[in-house]
Amino acid sequence: MSSLFFLDSSVIVKCYLNETGSRWIRNLVQQPSVRLFSVRIAQVEVVSAIVRRRKSNALSEEVAKLLIDQFRRDFADYFATSEVTSPLISLASVLSERHVLRAYDAVQLAAAIEANEDRHFKHLPPLIFLCSDRLLNEAALKEGLLVDDPNDHS
């Protein structure tokens, strides 16, 4: 049976930029039994992270464009996604208040919770929430998600 991993933007970025935990996440996502899941807004956050690296001169214009193009293909081809809906935003609002989260972090956590509840309803194993943000990981744990941080794997 395959495992479902919810990748927040901080983890998706590690697939394209060299950071702590990049090797670990790249190895994980290449395993045939791994299924990837995220929320549609991750597209904005990942592109933004690459563009910010370009702006800081950590990446050339050409490399940044190649990374963005590759990410967009990969996201379309390999990720199941959750759309941003009114119920998702309502849950994210509650989570933001409950855990003092940034807006997009709350949306990503809400999407993971909804996906995990759907898996529970279908009697499937829980998803694993992959995130590199300590505060968001703490909130996810408090919400009952299984959590792993690629920064803990080098």
Secondary structure, 3 states (H helix, E strand, C coil): CCEEEEECHHHHHHCCCCCCCHHHHHHHHCCCCEEEEEECCHHHHHHHHHHHHHHCCCCCHHHHHHHHHHHHHHHHHHEEEECCCHHHHHHHHHHHHHHCCCHHHHHHHHHHHHHHHHHHHCCCCCCEEECCCHHHHHHHHHCCCEEECHHHCC
